[in-house]
Amino acid sequence: MNVSDALATRKSVRAFKSDPVPRAVIEEILLKAARAPSGGNLQPWKVHALIGPARDELVRRAKEQMAKNPRGGVPEYHIYPPELTEPYKTRRFVVGEQMYATMGIPREDRARRLTQFVRNWEFFGAPVGLIFSMDRQMQEGQWSDLGGFLQSIMLLCREYGLHSCAQEAWAPFHAVIREYLKVPQEEMIFCGMAIGYADESAAINSLVSERAALQEWAVIRETA
Ligand SMILES: Cc1cc2nc3c(=O)[nH]c(=O)nc-3n(C[C@H](O)[C@H](O)[C@H](O)COP(=O)(O)O)c2cc1C
């Protein structure tokens, strides 16, 4: 698999088969992904990889928390800008609508939408869950480094026949995660990631998200 194939076939998978992923594969992917660049080679990323019973226990604790607060809690950072403007607002709306459309869930059916959303906190059935955190002293540059690390993992997953879904949905569960994984207060919990083998028969995995045209976000210039 070349980089273009990995990029073209990476997509957020939201239904996984329960087939296990060996610990050695996860270790290899993490080691390779850590070749990602970072400003000043700070390598600011931290990750907990949860496999088998370790993953199941977080899912159990998240369910317990949901019984107290269906949203889990309040995230430690703004997942989206509080006043999201165009064209971003529409992009967000469209992908959400397209996702629920794959399953034939109309806008009014809030209960079924919620049932699907709650699957986030089961890692969509994936056998491996990653939790990413970073020291709070880090700034915008290091958030960007963390993003590069995440994408490296997601691309490497393709090489191993695996799929993934990055999950900010775990952010509101920071207290539960912190307590379980003993994440120090100095670290901010950023997001999770589901990793496993895609359930190709699941309608939700048929979603291929759109991208804006090149001219909407790029200027390629040759003349001075
Ligand atoms: C940092 C990050 C967090 C995300 N969090 C979630 C999430 O909590 N739940 C989810 O279903 N998708 C999540 N996504 C997936 C995005 O919705 C998805 O990347 C976007 O719609 C583009 O679709 P694609 O990944 O299939 O190309 C996240 C993506 C990123 C990069």
The ligand as an SDF file (V2000), in Angstrom:
LIG
                    3D

 31 33  0  0  0  0  0  0  0  0999 V2000
   -9.7510   14.8370   16.1950 C   0  0  0  0  0  0  0  0  0  0  0  0
  -10.9800   14.2160   15.6120 C   0  0  0  0  0  0  0  0  0  0  0  0
  -12.0360   13.8660   16.4320 C   0  0  0  0  0  0  0  0  0  0  0  0
  -13.1720   13.2380   15.9330 C   0  0  0  0  0  0  0  0  0  0  0  0
  -14.1820   12.8560   16.7800 N   0  0  0  0  0  0  0  0  0  0  0  0
  -15.2090   12.0950   16.3180 C   0  0  0  0  0  0  0  0  0  0  0  0
  -16.1490   11.5280   17.2190 C   0  0  0  0  0  0  0  0  0  0  0  0
  -16.1050   11.7320   18.4270 O   0  0  0  0  0  0  0  0  0  0  0  0
  -17.1140   10.7270   16.7150 N   0  0  0  0  0  0  0  0  0  0  0  0
  -17.2020   10.4510   15.3760 C   0  0  0  0  0  0  0  0  0  0  0  0
  -18.1120    9.7040   14.9770 O   0  0  0  0  0  0  0  0  0  0  0  0
  -16.3290   10.9930   14.4910 N   0  0  0  0  0  0  0  0  0  0  0  0
  -15.3180   11.7760   14.9320 C   0  0  0  0  0  0  0  0  0  0  0  0
  -14.3780   12.2840   14.0640 N   0  0  0  0  0  0  0  0  0  0  0  0
  -14.4690   11.9480   12.6460 C   0  0  0  0  0  0  0  0  0  0  0  0
  -14.8890   13.1190   11.7570 C   0  0  0  0  0  0  0  0  0  0  0  0
  -16.2550   13.3160   11.8630 O   0  0  0  0  0  0  0  0  0  0  0  0
  -14.4560   12.7690   10.3230 C   0  0  0  0  0  0  0  0  0  0  0  0
  -13.0520   12.7230   10.2610 O   0  0  0  0  0  0  0  0  0  0  0  0
  -14.9530   13.7520    9.2760 C   0  0  0  0  0  0  0  0  0  0  0  0
  -16.3520   13.7810    9.2290 O   0  0  0  0  0  0  0  0  0  0  0  0
  -14.4070   13.3730    7.8880 C   0  0  0  0  0  0  0  0  0  0  0  0
  -14.7760   12.0570    7.5640 O   0  0  0  0  0  0  0  0  0  0  0  0
  -13.7260   10.9030    7.2970 P   0  0  0  0  0  0  0  0  0  0  0  0
  -12.8610   10.7700    8.4870 O   0  0  0  0  0  0  0  0  0  0  0  0
  -14.5530    9.6650    7.0620 O   0  0  0  0  0  0  0  0  0  0  0  0
  -12.9210   11.2850    6.0840 O   0  0  0  0  0  0  0  0  0  0  0  0
  -13.2580   12.9610   14.5370 C   0  0  0  0  0  0  0  0  0  0  0  0
  -12.2000   13.3330   13.7060 C   0  0  0  0  0  0  0  0  0  0  0  0
  -11.0840   13.9550   14.2270 C   0  0  0  0  0  0  0  0  0  0  0  0
   -9.9400   14.3090   13.3040 C   0  0  0  0  0  0  0  0  0  0  0  0
  1  2  1  0
  2  3  1  0
  2 30  2  0
  3  4  2  0
  4  5  1  0
  4 28  1  0
  5  6  2  0
  6  7  1  0
  6 13  1  0
  7  8  2  0
  7  9  1  0
  9 10  1  0
 10 11  2  0
 10 12  1  0
 12 13  2  0
 13 14  1  0
 14 15  1  0
 14 28  1  0
 15 16  1  0
 16 17  1  0
 16 18  1  0
 18 19  1  0
 18 20  1  0
 20 21  1  0
 20 22  1  0
 22 23  1  0
 23 24  1  0
 24 25  2  0
 24 26  1  0
 24 27  1  0
 28 29  2  0
 29 30  1  0
 30 31  1  0
M  END
$$$$
